[in-house]
Amino acid sequence: MAHDPTTAFERNRTLWDDRVAVHRRDATGFYEVEDFLAGKDILGPIEAAEVGDVRGLRVAHLQCHFGMDSICLARRGAIVTGLDFSPLAIAEARELARETGTDVQFVEGNVYEARALLEGAFDLVYTTWGTITWLPDVTAWAQVVASLLKPGGSLYFVDGHPMMQCLEMIDGQIVLRFDWRTPIDRPIVESSGTSYTGDKVAHLESHEWIHPMSDMLNAFIGAGLRLDWIREHTRLAWPYFPNMHRDEEGMYRLTEGHPRLPLALSLKATKERARG
Ligand SMILES: C[S@@+](CC[C@H](N)C(=O)[O-])C[C@H]1O[C@@H](n2cnc3c(N)ncnc32)[C@H](O)[C@@H]1O
């Protein structure tokens, strides 16, 4: 990376440590923790439809938060390692794996150090909803993803659309707020007293980056990842704009009649096999 983002990582880790207990308590029901503990597969409808059959696959789940998706992937038959840089998230993830009797390995560490921290090569790198916005350098991230994959292994990614991240809603109107590309050394610094779950949280600083789609795609090309498909979606996993409504599958949409825009982006990219 061209710039040392240590301070941003430290501030973000404090913010995520703070959110773990609140999200695990799940007072708003956003995370469906009780249903999950009772055995429900809580993968969202987009990833559930797109990720495919994971039985027997070695999966690296990057930025796994407190591990519920990692455990759901393991329940589907994958051999899963979850990684997150929040020690409190990893502790809670291990506790949930114990409570649910699921065999998942959880590793504490920064995504950019994942190759050194995780053993062996993976069939699938899985990373969803609220991930690369916390990462300053998408080119370095793609290199890490590629380094984790076996030849022929794939990345599955779904997250908020970079176009949406430039926007915010003021008085019911969607307006342009942020530049479309955030410089590595000038992250967007904000502080909010409410988590995306609707829970009250401490006003801690977040440091985030918007990565244009072309930067992502060029990062994959540079890392030797071939794009299998890419899709845009008009719903997403959290209420980014204030007046969104929750659909029957728990996803958030703009109100009826509002001109639609892509709110989420999903893709699969595969590591090229060596030509010989
Ligand atoms: C929005 S959450 C991911 C949510 C997850 N998909 C879920 O549904 O629970 C973002 C996670 O990224 C982690 N994170 C942020 N920056 C990171 C970094 N540089 N390395 C590792 N983990 C990071 C945070 O600790 C947090 O758990």
The ligand as an SDF file (V2000), in Angstrom:
LIG
                    3D

 27 29  0  0  0  0  0  0  0  0999 V2000
  -20.2620   -4.8970    8.2330 C   0  0  0  0  0  0  0  0  0  0  0  0
  -19.2650   -6.1190    9.0260 S   0  0  0  0  0  0  0  0  0  0  0  0
  -19.4060   -7.4740    7.9590 C   0  0  0  0  0  0  0  0  0  0  0  0
  -20.7220   -7.9960    8.1700 C   0  0  0  0  0  0  0  0  0  0  0  0
  -20.8740   -9.4390    7.8410 C   0  0  0  0  0  0  0  0  0  0  0  0
  -20.9650   -9.6160    6.4260 N   0  0  0  0  0  0  0  0  0  0  0  0
  -22.1220   -9.8710    8.5550 C   0  0  0  0  0  0  0  0  0  0  0  0
  -23.1330   -9.9640    7.9010 O   0  0  0  0  0  0  0  0  0  0  0  0
  -22.0900  -10.0290    9.7390 O   0  0  0  0  0  0  0  0  0  0  0  0
  -17.6240   -5.5950    8.6820 C   0  0  0  0  0  0  0  0  0  0  0  0
  -16.5730   -6.4290    9.4090 C   0  0  0  0  0  0  0  0  0  0  0  0
  -15.3100   -6.1100    8.8160 O   0  0  0  0  0  0  0  0  0  0  0  0
  -14.3410   -6.1560    9.8280 C   0  0  0  0  0  0  0  0  0  0  0  0
  -13.1900   -5.3980    9.3330 N   0  0  0  0  0  0  0  0  0  0  0  0
  -13.1340   -4.1000    8.9610 C   0  0  0  0  0  0  0  0  0  0  0  0
  -11.9090   -3.7940    8.4920 N   0  0  0  0  0  0  0  0  0  0  0  0
  -11.1750   -4.9390    8.5500 C   0  0  0  0  0  0  0  0  0  0  0  0
   -9.8380   -5.2480    8.2040 C   0  0  0  0  0  0  0  0  0  0  0  0
   -9.0080   -4.3370    7.6980 N   0  0  0  0  0  0  0  0  0  0  0  0
   -9.4170   -6.5250    8.3860 N   0  0  0  0  0  0  0  0  0  0  0  0
  -10.2430   -7.4570    8.9270 C   0  0  0  0  0  0  0  0  0  0  0  0
  -11.5170   -7.2140    9.2820 N   0  0  0  0  0  0  0  0  0  0  0  0
  -11.9810   -5.9570    9.0880 C   0  0  0  0  0  0  0  0  0  0  0  0
  -15.0260   -5.5770   11.0550 C   0  0  0  0  0  0  0  0  0  0  0  0
  -14.4110   -5.9510   12.2580 O   0  0  0  0  0  0  0  0  0  0  0  0
  -16.4490   -6.1350   10.8910 C   0  0  0  0  0  0  0  0  0  0  0  0
  -16.6190   -7.3110   11.6490 O   0  0  0  0  0  0  0  0  0  0  0  0
  1  2  1  0
  2  3  1  0
  2 10  1  0
  3  4  1  0
  4  5  1  0
  5  6  1  0
  5  7  1  0
  7  8  2  0
  7  9  1  0
 10 11  1  0
 11 12  1  0
 11 26  1  0
 12 13  1  0
 13 14  1  0
 13 24  1  0
 14 15  1  0
 14 23  1  0
 15 16  2  0
 16 17  1  0
 17 18  1  0
 17 23  2  0
 18 19  1  0
 18 20  2  0
 20 21  1  0
 21 22  2  0
 22 23  1  0
 24 25  1  0
 24 26  1  0
 26 27  1  0
M  CHG  2   2   1   9  -1
M  END
$$$$
